[in-house]
Amino acid sequence: MVFFFAQSLSILEMARSVSRIFSGFRCFGSLPFGNTQLKTQCPSVLFRTTSERTVVQVLPSIFSRKPRDFSLPNSSWGEEMMRLYNYYNSQSEEATEGQEDHGEQWTRLPSYNRSLKYATGGVYLSKIIQSKARLFTRNIRDPGAAFEYVVFFRQDKQRCVCVFQAGHLLEGPPGHVHGGAIATMIDTVTGTHASLLSAPVMTANLNINYRSPIPLGSTVLIESTLDKEEGKKKFILCSVTSTDGSRVHTEATALFVSISISHLLRG
Ligand SMILES: CCCCCCCCCCCC(=O)SCCNC(=O)CCNC(=O)[C@H](O)C(C)(C)COP(=O)(O)OP(=O)(O)OC[C@H]1O[C@@H](n2cnc3c(N)ncnc32)[C@H](O)[C@@H]1OP(=O)(O)O
């Protein structure tokens, strides 16, 4: 992440700016920073500065139109992708009236490709960056060409599962998915998971073992579980397998460190 700030801004203004940016992330990324209330898509964000406490209202003022949710099915999704989407989605119904929700269901996490456009803090960023920035995994217009995925979260088990269909633009070795693309998806799923657990986080360490190649066009499962938490460190385990679980493609461990707004201000 790169942020450009005018030098004349006060620290308070910059803190407000970054907070608003994260407000945008909360609403528009699949990575909601902070303790997210999963069924509340666009919460107010409470943040504290040295001089004041401010509630930043995110919506409805920042919407010009409803952004596309990339975690919903499109025409490129194959049979296996749809089958698994329907499987997890069928277990993610809203709790019915009178029934308490203890996080025992899967929750589909919406996923958007922009944050800066909607984050008013972006006013301190380069206009070019504001207009052109897109989430890395959601920046190909052609459906099915690259990263097609949906992430579900289950709170009671502290577990995320991602159904991922790898498109033809992700080729590494002939006919198979590029290791960097696999790493990107692992970072995305584990990063989403870590950020659901705590305040803003950044990847500190990602350790990957590639066990067997993933054919282009295939659908795989990426599963993420919380290993342990130590202070501001979250250790996450991740595996990429065939959808029937018979083949392990990749195994990984990831470390995420909670950061403060001032960490980003330092660059
Ligand atoms: C729209 C959006 C949607 C987005 C939806 C998609 C989600 C995508 C998610 C992508 C996330 C990313 O790629 S983030 C981008 C890639 N990552 C980065 O650029 C991070 C660059 N690194 C940093 O900024 C920093 O090094 C940090 C934040 C990681 C740590 O700095 P810090 O906050 O000062 O913490 P520090 O004191 O150094 O360390 C805290 C503790 O962590 C340990 N620690 C720190 N680094 C490591 C390390 N590499 N390996 C082991 N341990 C480490 C320290 O020993 C210490 O342990 P102890 O002494 O406390 O025991």
The ligand as a Tripos MOL2 file, in Angstrom:
@<TRIPOS>MOLECULE
LIG
   61    63     1     0     0
SMALL
NO_CHARGES

@<TRIPOS>ATOM
      1 C1         -9.8150   -3.1220   -0.3170 C.3       1 LIG1
      2 C2         -8.9000   -3.9790    0.4350 C.3       1 LIG1
      3 C3         -9.3150   -5.4350    0.3400 C.3       1 LIG1
      4 C4         -8.1820   -6.3340    0.4740 C.3       1 LIG1
      5 C5         -8.5820   -7.7800    0.4230 C.3       1 LIG1
      6 C6         -7.4650   -8.6520    0.1140 C.3       1 LIG1
      7 C7         -6.5630   -8.9390    1.2880 C.3       1 LIG1
      8 C8         -5.1670   -8.9220    0.8840 C.3       1 LIG1
      9 C9         -4.2550   -8.9330    2.0880 C.3       1 LIG1
     10 C10        -2.9290   -8.5030    1.6470 C.3       1 LIG1
     11 C11        -2.0960   -8.0430    2.8010 C.3       1 LIG1
     12 C12        -0.7780   -7.5990    2.3010 C.2       1 LIG1
     13 O1         -0.3080   -8.0240    1.3060 O.2       1 LIG1
     14 S1          0.0070   -6.4270    3.1870 S.3       1 LIG1
     15 C13         1.3400   -5.9820    2.1310 C.3       1 LIG1
     16 C14         2.5970   -6.7930    2.3450 C.3       1 LIG1
     17 N1          3.1290   -6.5490    3.6550 N.am      1 LIG1
     18 C15         3.8330   -5.4660    3.9050 C.2       1 LIG1
     19 O2          4.1370   -4.6420    3.0570 O.2       1 LIG1
     20 C16         4.3190   -5.3360    5.3420 C.3       1 LIG1
     21 C17         5.6590   -4.6340    5.4440 C.3       1 LIG1
     22 N2          6.1490   -4.7800    6.8240 N.am      1 LIG1
     23 C18         5.7240   -3.9300    7.7740 C.2       1 LIG1
     24 O3          5.0250   -2.9260    7.5160 O.2       1 LIG1
     25 C19         6.1880   -4.2230    9.1800 C.3       1 LIG1
     26 O4          7.3770   -4.9520    9.1670 O.3       1 LIG1
     27 C20         5.1200   -5.0060    9.9880 C.3       1 LIG1
     28 C21         3.7840   -4.2240   10.0380 C.3       1 LIG1
     29 C22         4.8330   -6.3790    9.3840 C.3       1 LIG1
     30 C23         5.6460   -5.1940   11.4270 C.3       1 LIG1
     31 O5          6.1110   -3.9510   11.8760 O.3       1 LIG1
     32 P1          5.7670   -3.4180   13.3410 P.3       1 LIG1
     33 O6          4.3160   -3.1280   13.4600 O.co2     1 LIG1
     34 O7          6.7400   -2.3010   13.6260 O.co2     1 LIG1
     35 O8          6.0130   -4.6230   14.2580 O.3       1 LIG1
     36 P2          7.3850   -5.1820   14.8740 P.3       1 LIG1
     37 O9          7.5600   -4.5480   16.2120 O.co2     1 LIG1
     38 O10         8.5060   -5.0910   13.8940 O.co2     1 LIG1
     39 O11         7.0050   -6.7150   15.0500 O.3       1 LIG1
     40 C24         5.9260   -7.0970   15.8630 C.3       1 LIG1
     41 C25         6.1270   -8.5610   16.1860 C.3       1 LIG1
     42 O12         6.0520   -9.3020   14.9650 O.3       1 LIG1
     43 C26         7.2730  -10.0060   14.7390 C.3       1 LIG1
     44 N3          7.5750   -9.9540   13.3180 N.ar      1 LIG1
     45 C27         7.5520   -8.8900   12.4920 C.ar      1 LIG1
     46 N4          7.8580   -9.2360   11.2420 N.ar      1 LIG1
     47 C28         8.1090  -10.5640   11.2710 C.ar      1 LIG1
     48 C29         8.4990  -11.4980   10.2950 C.ar      1 LIG1
     49 N5          8.6890  -11.1790    9.0180 N.pl3     1 LIG1
     50 N6          8.6630  -12.7720   10.6810 N.ar      1 LIG1
     51 C30         8.4670  -13.1640   11.9630 C.ar      1 LIG1
     52 N7          8.1070  -12.2950   12.9330 N.ar      1 LIG1
     53 C31         7.9410  -11.0140   12.6010 C.ar      1 LIG1
     54 C32         8.3100   -9.2600   15.5640 C.3       1 LIG1
     55 O13         9.3860  -10.0980   15.9450 O.3       1 LIG1
     56 C33         7.4830   -8.8670   16.7710 C.3       1 LIG1
     57 O14         7.3350   -9.9880   17.6190 O.3       1 LIG1
     58 P3          7.3130   -9.8340   19.2370 P.3       1 LIG1
     59 O15         8.6330   -9.2180   19.6170 O.co2     1 LIG1
     60 O16         6.1330   -8.9190   19.5290 O.co2     1 LIG1
     61 O17         7.1370  -11.2170   19.7480 O.co2     1 LIG1
@<TRIPOS>BOND
     1     1     2 1
     2     2     3 1
     3     3     4 1
     4     4     5 1
     5     5     6 1
     6     6     7 1
     7     7     8 1
     8     8     9 1
     9     9    10 1
    10    10    11 1
    11    11    12 1
    12    12    13 2
    13    12    14 1
    14    14    15 1
    15    15    16 1
    16    16    17 1
    17    17    18 1
    18    18    19 2
    19    18    20 1
    20    20    21 1
    21    21    22 1
    22    22    23 1
    23    23    24 2
    24    23    25 1
    25    25    26 1
    26    25    27 1
    27    27    28 1
    28    27    29 1
    29    27    30 1
    30    30    31 1
    31    31    32 1
    32    32    33 2
    33    32    34 1
    34    32    35 1
    35    35    36 1
    36    36    37 2
    37    36    38 1
    38    36    39 1
    39    39    40 1
    40    40    41 1
    41    41    42 1
    42    41    56 1
    43    42    43 1
    44    43    44 1
    45    43    54 1
    46    44    45 ar
    47    44    53 ar
    48    45    46 ar
    49    46    47 ar
    50    47    48 ar
    51    47    53 ar
    52    48    49 1
    53    48    50 ar
    54    50    51 ar
    55    51    52 ar
    56    52    53 ar
    57    54    55 1
    58    54    56 1
    59    56    57 1
    60    57    58 1
    61    58    59 2
    62    58    60 1
    63    58    61 1
@<TRIPOS>SUBSTRUCTURE
     1 LIG1         1 GROUP 0 **** ****
